Amino acid sequence: MHYHAGFYFSNPMPSPRSKRYSRIHHGLESLLDLATLGGLVSALSYHCGLHGRLGVTRYSVALPAERRLHRPLKIAFASDFHAGRPTHKTIFDDLFSAIAAEQPDVLLLGGDYVTGPARHAAVLCPGLAACKPPLGKFAVFGNHDLSTDDQHIAQLFEGAGVTMLVNRAMTLAAPFDTVSVCGMDDPWTGEADGNAGFAGAAATRILLVHAPDGLLMLQGQRYDIGFAGHTHGGQIAMPDGTPLVMPQGPLSRPFYYGRFPVRDNGDLIVSRGVGCSGIPVRINADPELVICTVQ
């Protein structure tokens, strides 16, 4: 890092993996950073309650009788942190406190950890390191992560004990060694590969993908329950939860929040996520931690 006249110039950022990244996008992010005073606006928004109130949303999944687990598997799922300009860091303290209270068996992370430079992911690492689910912590990348130095995010997360899943499956430890987490790369900005993401998976499969559109990248693969984020539930919605601006993506629009049946497959749970994107405001789309019990 080089300094001059009170300013610093970082070393050149590695080429982003995002197929939709552009210098214009990077420039707009820089302008937004200036417009929101580098995070001061998000701090005011949080303390005024405009980040919403983080809650816990619960689901349950019953497996077929022949694949019933010896005891319930408790999954925690959190997505769309957007550390950086639009999200005040105290919301992450709220999240990790909720995770600690729930004591899940496994923690899944759905991508978009930062808005802007990858270094913002560092604020998440103490909380992630403090999470000690006995079966591990697994994560996929989102489109915002792939528009910056995703490998730096991976290094930070691995230091906090998080296993990144880029088109690969990981089987859980006994007594849940019949269950695999199948992580796919972001469907539009990454290189999603359903075959690789499910290779070697056990009989019971948990799909982990950033956006609901990841379903379009499956090639006949079967899963029992899927988790996605990306949509924020619209972030700003009508009182009935209908987004004022529908999220991008052909499946992100109809699957903008909640639990959805998927033809010839398991259900997909879509979370509103934790942080804010674009502007530091949530209306009728509160942040959440998802807890899903599989039996």
Contacts in CASP RR format, 6 or more apart in sequence:
PFRMAT RR
TARGET T0000
AUTHOR 0000-0000-0000
METHOD contacts of the structure
MODEL  1
MHYHAGFYFSNPMPSPRSKRYSRIHHGLESLLDLATLGGLVSALSYHCGL
HGRLGVTRYSVALPAERRLHRPLKIAFASDFHAGRPTHKTIFDDLFSAIA
AEQPDVLLLGGDYVTGPARHAAVLCPGLAACKPPLGKFAVFGNHDLSTDD
QHIAQLFEGAGVTMLVNRAMTLAAPFDTVSVCGMDDPWTGEADGNAGFAG
AAATRILLVHAPDGLLMLQGQRYDIGFAGHTHGGQIAMPDGTPLVMPQGP
LSRPFYYGRFPVRDNGDLIVSRGVGCSGIPVRINADPELVICTVQ
1 8 0 8 1.000
1 9 0 8 1.000
1 10 0 8 1.000
1 11 0 8 1.000
2 8 0 8 1.000
2 9 0 8 1.000
2 11 0 8 1.000
3 9 0 8 1.000
10 117 0 8 1.000
13 117 0 8 1.000
13 148 0 8 1.000
13 149 0 8 1.000
14 149 0 8 1.000
14 151 0 8 1.000
16 146 0 8 1.000
16 147 0 8 1.000
16 148 0 8 1.000
16 149 0 8 1.000
16 150 0 8 1.000
17 146 0 8 1.000
17 150 0 8 1.000
17 189 0 8 1.000
17 190 0 8 1.000
17 191 0 8 1.000
18 143 0 8 1.000
18 146 0 8 1.000
18 147 0 8 1.000
18 189 0 8 1.000
18 190 0 8 1.000
19 188 0 8 1.000
19 189 0 8 1.000
19 190 0 8 1.000
20 143 0 8 1.000
20 147 0 8 1.000
20 188 0 8 1.000
20 189 0 8 1.000
21 146 0 8 1.000
21 147 0 8 1.000
21 189 0 8 1.000
25 147 0 8 1.000
26 147 0 8 1.000
29 85 0 8 1.000
29 115 0 8 1.000
29 116 0 8 1.000
32 85 0 8 1.000
32 86 0 8 1.000
32 278 0 8 1.000
33 39 0 8 1.000
33 85 0 8 1.000
33 116 0 8 1.000
36 42 0 8 1.000
36 85 0 8 1.000
36 86 0 8 1.000
36 279 0 8 1.000
36 280 0 8 1.000
38 85 0 8 1.000
39 84 0 8 1.000
39 85 0 8 1.000
39 86 0 8 1.000
39 88 0 8 1.000
39 280 0 8 1.000
41 280 0 8 1.000
42 51 0 8 1.000
42 84 0 8 1.000
42 85 0 8 1.000
42 86 0 8 1.000
42 87 0 8 1.000
42 88 0 8 1.000
42 276 0 8 1.000
42 280 0 8 1.000
43 88 0 8 1.000
45 51 0 8 1.000
45 88 0 8 1.000
45 276 0 8 1.000
45 280 0 8 1.000
45 281 0 8 1.000
46 88 0 8 1.000
46 90 0 8 1.000
46 91 0 8 1.000
46 280 0 8 1.000
47 88 0 8 1.000
50 280 0 8 1.000
50 281 0 8 1.000
50 282 0 8 1.000
50 283 0 8 1.000
51 87 0 8 1.000
51 88 0 8 1.000
51 91 0 8 1.000
51 275 0 8 1.000
51 276 0 8 1.000
51 280 0 8 1.000
51 281 0 8 1.000
51 282 0 8 1.000
51 287 0 8 1.000
52 282 0 8 1.000
52 286 0 8 1.000
52 287 0 8 1.000
53 286 0 8 1.000
53 287 0 8 1.000
54 91 0 8 1.000
54 94 0 8 1.000
54 95 0 8 1.000
54 98 0 8 1.000
54 274 0 8 1.000
54 286 0 8 1.000
54 287 0 8 1.000
54 288 0 8 1.000
54 289 0 8 1.000
55 98 0 8 1.000
55 286 0 8 1.000
55 287 0 8 1.000
55 288 0 8 1.000
55 289 0 8 1.000
56 98 0 8 1.000
56 102 0 8 1.000
56 288 0 8 1.000
56 289 0 8 1.000
56 290 0 8 1.000
56 291 0 8 1.000
57 271 0 8 1.000
57 288 0 8 1.000
57 289 0 8 1.000
57 290 0 8 1.000
57 291 0 8 1.000
58 290 0 8 1.000
58 291 0 8 1.000
58 292 0 8 1.000
58 293 0 8 1.000
59 259 0 8 1.000
59 269 0 8 1.000
59 290 0 8 1.000
59 291 0 8 1.000
59 292 0 8 1.000
59 293 0 8 1.000
60 292 0 8 1.000
60 293 0 8 1.000
60 294 0 8 1.000
60 295 0 8 1.000
61 224 0 8 1.000
61 225 0 8 1.000
61 267 0 8 1.000
61 292 0 8 1.000
61 293 0 8 1.000
61 294 0 8 1.000
61 295 0 8 1.000
62 295 0 8 1.000
63 69 0 8 1.000
63 204 0 8 1.000
63 224 0 8 1.000
63 294 0 8 1.000
63 295 0 8 1.000
67 178 0 8 1.000
67 203 0 8 1.000
67 204 0 8 1.000
68 295 0 8 1.000
69 175 0 8 1.000
69 176 0 8 1.000
69 178 0 8 1.000
69 179 0 8 1.000
69 204 0 8 1.000
69 294 0 8 1.000
69 295 0 8 1.000
70 175 0 8 1.000
71 175 0 8 1.000
71 295 0 8 1.000
72 293 0 8 1.000
72 294 0 8 1.000
72 295 0 8 1.000
73 105 0 8 1.000
73 106 0 8 1.000
73 135 0 8 1.000
73 172 0 8 1.000
73 176 0 8 1.000
73 179 0 8 1.000
73 293 0 8 1.000
73 294 0 8 1.000
73 295 0 8 1.000
74 102 0 8 1.000
74 103 0 8 1.000
74 104 0 8 1.000
74 105 0 8 1.000
74 106 0 8 1.000
74 291 0 8 1.000
74 292 0 8 1.000
74 293 0 8 1.000
75 104 0 8 1.000
75 105 0 8 1.000
75 106 0 8 1.000
75 107 0 8 1.000
75 108 0 8 1.000
75 206 0 8 1.000
75 227 0 8 1.000
75 290 0 8 1.000
75 291 0 8 1.000
75 292 0 8 1.000
75 293 0 8 1.000
75 294 0 8 1.000
76 99 0 8 1.000
76 102 0 8 1.000
76 104 0 8 1.000
76 106 0 8 1.000
76 107 0 8 1.000
76 108 0 8 1.000
76 133 0 8 1.000
76 289 0 8 1.000
76 290 0 8 1.000
76 291 0 8 1.000
77 107 0 8 1.000
77 108 0 8 1.000
77 109 0 8 1.000
77 110 0 8 1.000
77 227 0 8 1.000
77 269 0 8 1.000
77 271 0 8 1.000
77 289 0 8 1.000
77 290 0 8 1.000
77 291 0 8 1.000
77 292 0 8 1.000
78 95 0 8 1.000
78 99 0 8 1.000
78 107 0 8 1.000
78 108 0 8 1.000
78 109 0 8 1.000
78 110 0 8 1.000
78 271 0 8 1.000
78 273 0 8 1.000
78 274 0 8 1.000
78 289 0 8 1.000
78 290 0 8 1.000
79 109 0 8 1.000
79 110 0 8 1.000
79 111 0 8 1.000
79 112 0 8 1.000
79 210 0 8 1.000
79 227 0 8 1.000
79 228 0 8 1.000
79 229 0 8 1.000
79 230 0 8 1.000
79 271 0 8 1.000
79 273 0 8 1.000
79 274 0 8 1.000
80 110 0 8 1.000
80 111 0 8 1.000
80 112 0 8 1.000
80 229 0 8 1.000
80 230 0 8 1.000
80 232 0 8 1.000
80 271 0 8 1.000
80 272 0 8 1.000
80 273 0 8 1.000
80 274 0 8 1.000
80 275 0 8 1.000
80 277 0 8 1.000
81 87 0 8 1.000
81 92 0 8 1.000
81 111 0 8 1.000
81 112 0 8 1.000
81 113 0 8 1.000
81 114 0 8 1.000
81 124 0 8 1.000
81 273 0 8 1.000
81 274 0 8 1.000
81 275 0 8 1.000
82 112 0 8 1.000
82 113 0 8 1.000
82 114 0 8 1.000
82 115 0 8 1.000
82 144 0 8 1.000
82 274 0 8 1.000
82 275 0 8 1.000
82 276 0 8 1.000
82 277 0 8 1.000
83 89 0 8 1.000
83 92 0 8 1.000
83 113 0 8 1.000
83 114 0 8 1.000
83 115 0 8 1.000
83 120 0 8 1.000
83 121 0 8 1.000
83 123 0 8 1.000
83 124 0 8 1.000
84 114 0 8 1.000
84 115 0 8 1.000
84 116 0 8 1.000
84 120 0 8 1.000
84 123 0 8 1.000
85 115 0 8 1.000
85 116 0 8 1.000
85 280 0 8 1.000
86 115 0 8 1.000
86 275 0 8 1.000
86 276 0 8 1.000
86 277 0 8 1.000
86 278 0 8 1.000
86 279 0 8 1.000
86 280 0 8 1.000
87 115 0 8 1.000
87 274 0 8 1.000
87 275 0 8 1.000
87 276 0 8 1.000
87 280 0 8 1.000
88 280 0 8 1.000
89 123 0 8 1.000
91 274 0 8 1.000
91 275 0 8 1.000
91 287 0 8 1.000
92 123 0 8 1.000
92 124 0 8 1.000
92 127 0 8 1.000
92 274 0 8 1.000
95 274 0 8 1.000
95 287 0 8 1.000
95 289 0 8 1.000
96 127 0 8 1.000
96 128 0 8 1.000
96 130 0 8 1.000
96 131 0 8 1.000
98 289 0 8 1.000
99 107 0 8 1.000
99 131 0 8 1.000
99 289 0 8 1.000
100 130 0 8 1.000
100 131 0 8 1.000
102 289 0 8 1.000
102 291 0 8 1.000
103 133 0 8 1.000
104 133 0 8 1.000
104 291 0 8 1.000
105 133 0 8 1.000
105 134 0 8 1.000
105 135 0 8 1.000
105 176 0 8 1.000
106 133 0 8 1.000
106 135 0 8 1.000
106 136 0 8 1.000
106 137 0 8 1.000
106 138 0 8 1.000
106 172 0 8 1.000
106 181 0 8 1.000
107 131 0 8 1.000
107 133 0 8 1.000
107 136 0 8 1.000
107 137 0 8 1.000
107 138 0 8 1.000
108 137 0 8 1.000
108 138 0 8 1.000
108 139 0 8 1.000
108 181 0 8 1.000
108 206 0 8 1.000
108 208 0 8 1.000
108 227 0 8 1.000
109 137 0 8 1.000
109 138 0 8 1.000
109 139 0 8 1.000
109 140 0 8 1.000
109 162 0 8 1.000
110 139 0 8 1.000
110 140 0 8 1.000
110 142 0 8 1.000
110 208 0 8 1.000
110 209 0 8 1.000
110 210 0 8 1.000
110 227 0 8 1.000
110 228 0 8 1.000
110 229 0 8 1.000
111 139 0 8 1.000
111 140 0 8 1.000
111 141 0 8 1.000
111 142 0 8 1.000
111 144 0 8 1.000
111 145 0 8 1.000
111 210 0 8 1.000
111 229 0 8 1.000
112 142 0 8 1.000
112 143 0 8 1.000
112 144 0 8 1.000
112 145 0 8 1.000
112 210 0 8 1.000
112 229 0 8 1.000
112 230 0 8 1.000
112 277 0 8 1.000
113 120 0 8 1.000
113 121 0 8 1.000
113 124 0 8 1.000
113 142 0 8 1.000
113 144 0 8 1.000
113 145 0 8 1.000
113 153 0 8 1.000
113 157 0 8 1.000
114 120 0 8 1.000
114 121 0 8 1.000
114 144 0 8 1.000
114 145 0 8 1.000
114 148 0 8 1.000
114 153 0 8 1.000
115 144 0 8 1.000
115 277 0 8 1.000
115 278 0 8 1.000
116 144 0 8 1.000
116 147 0 8 1.000
116 148 0 8 1.000
117 148 0 8 1.000
117 149 0 8 1.000
118 145 0 8 1.000
118 148 0 8 1.000
118 149 0 8 1.000
118 150 0 8 1.000
118 152 0 8 1.000
118 153 0 8 1.000
118 156 0 8 1.000
119 152 0 8 1.000
121 152 0 8 1.000
121 153 0 8 1.000
121 156 0 8 1.000
121 157 0 8 1.000
122 156 0 8 1.000
124 156 0 8 1.000
124 157 0 8 1.000
124 160 0 8 1.000
125 156 0 8 1.000
125 157 0 8 1.000
125 159 0 8 1.000
125 160 0 8 1.000
126 160 0 8 1.000
127 160 0 8 1.000
128 137 0 8 1.000
128 157 0 8 1.000
128 160 0 8 1.000
128 161 0 8 1.000
128 162 0 8 1.000
129 159 0 8 1.000
129 160 0 8 1.000
129 161 0 8 1.000
131 137 0 8 1.000
134 173 0 8 1.000
135 172 0 8 1.000
135 173 0 8 1.000
135 176 0 8 1.000
136 161 0 8 1.000
136 163 0 8 1.000
136 172 0 8 1.000
137 160 0 8 1.000
137 161 0 8 1.000
137 162 0 8 1.000
137 163 0 8 1.000
138 162 0 8 1.000
138 163 0 8 1.000
138 164 0 8 1.000
138 165 0 8 1.000
138 170 0 8 1.000
138 181 0 8 1.000
138 183 0 8 1.000
138 208 0 8 1.000
139 157 0 8 1.000
139 162 0 8 1.000
139 163 0 8 1.000
139 164 0 8 1.000
139 165 0 8 1.000
139 208 0 8 1.000
140 164 0 8 1.000
140 165 0 8 1.000
140 166 0 8 1.000
140 183 0 8 1.000
140 184 0 8 1.000
140 185 0 8 1.000
140 186 0 8 1.000
140 208 0 8 1.000
140 209 0 8 1.000
140 210 0 8 1.000
141 150 0 8 1.000
141 153 0 8 1.000
141 164 0 8 1.000
141 166 0 8 1.000
141 185 0 8 1.000
141 186 0 8 1.000
141 190 0 8 1.000
141 210 0 8 1.000
142 186 0 8 1.000
142 189 0 8 1.000
142 210 0 8 1.000
142 211 0 8 1.000
142 230 0 8 1.000
143 186 0 8 1.000
143 188 0 8 1.000
143 189 0 8 1.000
143 190 0 8 1.000
143 210 0 8 1.000
143 211 0 8 1.000
143 230 0 8 1.000
144 277 0 8 1.000
145 153 0 8 1.000
145 186 0 8 1.000
146 186 0 8 1.000
146 189 0 8 1.000
146 190 0 8 1.000
147 189 0 8 1.000
154 164 0 8 1.000
157 164 0 8 1.000
158 164 0 8 1.000
163 170 0 8 1.000
165 181 0 8 1.000
165 182 0 8 1.000
165 183 0 8 1.000
165 184 0 8 1.000
165 197 0 8 1.000
165 208 0 8 1.000
166 183 0 8 1.000
166 185 0 8 1.000
167 183 0 8 1.000
167 184 0 8 1.000
167 185 0 8 1.000
167 191 0 8 1.000
167 192 0 8 1.000
167 193 0 8 1.000
167 194 0 8 1.000
167 196 0 8 1.000
167 197 0 8 1.000
168 182 0 8 1.000
168 183 0 8 1.000
168 196 0 8 1.000
168 197 0 8 1.000
168 199 0 8 1.000
169 180 0 8 1.000
169 181 0 8 1.000
169 182 0 8 1.000
169 183 0 8 1.000
169 197 0 8 1.000
169 198 0 8 1.000
169 199 0 8 1.000
169 200 0 8 1.000
169 201 0 8 1.000
169 205 0 8 1.000
170 180 0 8 1.000
170 181 0 8 1.000
171 177 0 8 1.000
171 179 0 8 1.000
171 180 0 8 1.000
171 200 0 8 1.000
171 201 0 8 1.000
171 202 0 8 1.000
172 179 0 8 1.000
172 180 0 8 1.000
172 181 0 8 1.000
177 202 0 8 1.000
178 202 0 8 1.000
178 203 0 8 1.000
178 204 0 8 1.000
179 202 0 8 1.000
179 204 0 8 1.000
179 205 0 8 1.000
179 206 0 8 1.000
179 294 0 8 1.000
180 200 0 8 1.000
180 201 0 8 1.000
180 202 0 8 1.000
180 204 0 8 1.000
180 205 0 8 1.000
180 206 0 8 1.000
181 206 0 8 1.000
181 208 0 8 1.000
182 197 0 8 1.000
182 198 0 8 1.000
182 201 0 8 1.000
182 205 0 8 1.000
182 206 0 8 1.000
182 207 0 8 1.000
182 208 0 8 1.000
182 221 0 8 1.000
182 223 0 8 1.000
183 197 0 8 1.000
183 207 0 8 1.000
183 208 0 8 1.000
183 209 0 8 1.000
184 192 0 8 1.000
184 193 0 8 1.000
184 194 0 8 1.000
184 197 0 8 1.000
184 207 0 8 1.000
184 208 0 8 1.000
184 209 0 8 1.000
184 214 0 8 1.000
184 217 0 8 1.000
185 191 0 8 1.000
185 192 0 8 1.000
185 193 0 8 1.000
186 192 0 8 1.000
186 209 0 8 1.000
186 210 0 8 1.000
186 211 0 8 1.000
187 209 0 8 1.000
187 210 0 8 1.000
187 211 0 8 1.000
187 213 0 8 1.000
187 214 0 8 1.000
187 216 0 8 1.000
187 217 0 8 1.000
188 211 0 8 1.000
188 213 0 8 1.000
188 249 0 8 1.000
192 209 0 8 1.000
192 214 0 8 1.000
192 217 0 8 1.000
193 217 0 8 1.000
194 217 0 8 1.000
194 218 0 8 1.000
194 219 0 8 1.000
194 221 0 8 1.000
195 219 0 8 1.000
195 221 0 8 1.000
197 221 0 8 1.000
198 205 0 8 1.000
198 221 0 8 1.000
198 223 0 8 1.000
204 224 0 8 1.000
204 294 0 8 1.000
205 221 0 8 1.000
205 222 0 8 1.000
205 223 0 8 1.000
205 224 0 8 1.000
206 223 0 8 1.000
206 224 0 8 1.000
206 225 0 8 1.000
206 226 0 8 1.000
206 227 0 8 1.000
206 294 0 8 1.000
207 223 0 8 1.000
207 225 0 8 1.000
207 226 0 8 1.000
207 227 0 8 1.000
207 268 0 8 1.000
208 226 0 8 1.000
208 227 0 8 1.000
209 215 0 8 1.000
209 226 0 8 1.000
209 227 0 8 1.000
209 228 0 8 1.000
210 228 0 8 1.000
210 229 0 8 1.000
210 230 0 8 1.000
211 228 0 8 1.000
211 229 0 8 1.000
211 230 0 8 1.000
211 231 0 8 1.000
211 249 0 8 1.000
211 251 0 8 1.000
211 252 0 8 1.000
212 228 0 8 1.000
212 229 0 8 1.000
212 230 0 8 1.000
212 231 0 8 1.000
212 249 0 8 1.000
212 251 0 8 1.000
212 252 0 8 1.000
212 255 0 8 1.000
212 260 0 8 1.000
212 268 0 8 1.000
212 270 0 8 1.000
213 230 0 8 1.000
213 249 0 8 1.000
213 250 0 8 1.000
213 251 0 8 1.000
213 252 0 8 1.000
214 228 0 8 1.000
214 251 0 8 1.000
215 251 0 8 1.000
215 262 0 8 1.000
215 265 0 8 1.000
215 268 0 8 1.000
216 250 0 8 1.000
216 251 0 8 1.000
218 265 0 8 1.000
222 264 0 8 1.000
222 265 0 8 1.000
222 266 0 8 1.000
223 265 0 8 1.000
223 266 0 8 1.000
224 266 0 8 1.000
224 294 0 8 1.000
225 266 0 8 1.000
225 267 0 8 1.000
225 268 0 8 1.000
225 269 0 8 1.000
225 292 0 8 1.000
225 294 0 8 1.000
226 266 0 8 1.000
226 267 0 8 1.000
226 268 0 8 1.000
226 269 0 8 1.000
227 268 0 8 1.000
227 269 0 8 1.000
227 271 0 8 1.000
227 290 0 8 1.000
227 292 0 8 1.000
228 255 0 8 1.000
228 268 0 8 1.000
228 269 0 8 1.000
228 270 0 8 1.000
228 271 0 8 1.000
229 270 0 8 1.000
229 271 0 8 1.000
229 272 0 8 1.000
229 273 0 8 1.000
230 247 0 8 1.000
230 252 0 8 1.000
230 270 0 8 1.000
231 243 0 8 1.000
231 247 0 8 1.000
231 252 0 8 1.000
231 255 0 8 1.000
231 256 0 8 1.000
231 257 0 8 1.000
231 270 0 8 1.000
231 272 0 8 1.000
232 247 0 8 1.000
232 272 0 8 1.000
232 273 0 8 1.000
232 275 0 8 1.000
232 276 0 8 1.000
232 277 0 8 1.000
232 282 0 8 1.000
232 285 0 8 1.000
233 241 0 8 1.000
233 243 0 8 1.000
233 247 0 8 1.000
233 256 0 8 1.000
233 257 0 8 1.000
233 270 0 8 1.000
233 272 0 8 1.000
233 285 0 8 1.000
234 243 0 8 1.000
234 244 0 8 1.000
234 245 0 8 1.000
234 246 0 8 1.000
234 247 0 8 1.000
234 256 0 8 1.000
234 257 0 8 1.000
234 272 0 8 1.000
234 285 0 8 1.000
235 243 0 8 1.000
235 272 0 8 1.000
235 276 0 8 1.000
235 277 0 8 1.000
235 281 0 8 1.000
235 282 0 8 1.000
235 283 0 8 1.000
235 285 0 8 1.000
236 243 0 8 1.000
236 244 0 8 1.000
236 245 0 8 1.000
236 281 0 8 1.000
236 282 0 8 1.000
236 283 0 8 1.000
236 284 0 8 1.000
236 285 0 8 1.000
237 243 0 8 1.000
237 244 0 8 1.000
237 283 0 8 1.000
237 284 0 8 1.000
237 285 0 8 1.000
238 244 0 8 1.000
238 284 0 8 1.000
239 284 0 8 1.000
241 257 0 8 1.000
241 284 0 8 1.000
241 285 0 8 1.000
243 256 0 8 1.000
243 285 0 8 1.000
246 252 0 8 1.000
246 253 0 8 1.000
246 256 0 8 1.000
247 253 0 8 1.000
247 256 0 8 1.000
254 260 0 8 1.000
255 268 0 8 1.000
255 270 0 8 1.000
256 270 0 8 1.000
257 270 0 8 1.000
257 271 0 8 1.000
257 272 0 8 1.000
257 285 0 8 1.000
258 269 0 8 1.000
258 270 0 8 1.000
258 271 0 8 1.000
259 267 0 8 1.000
259 268 0 8 1.000
259 269 0 8 1.000
259 270 0 8 1.000
260 267 0 8 1.000
260 268 0 8 1.000
260 269 0 8 1.000
260 270 0 8 1.000
261 267 0 8 1.000
262 268 0 8 1.000
269 290 0 8 1.000
269 292 0 8 1.000
271 288 0 8 1.000
271 290 0 8 1.000
272 285 0 8 1.000
272 286 0 8 1.000
272 287 0 8 1.000
272 288 0 8 1.000
273 287 0 8 1.000
273 288 0 8 1.000
274 287 0 8 1.000
274 288 0 8 1.000
274 289 0 8 1.000
275 282 0 8 1.000
275 287 0 8 1.000
276 282 0 8 1.000
END
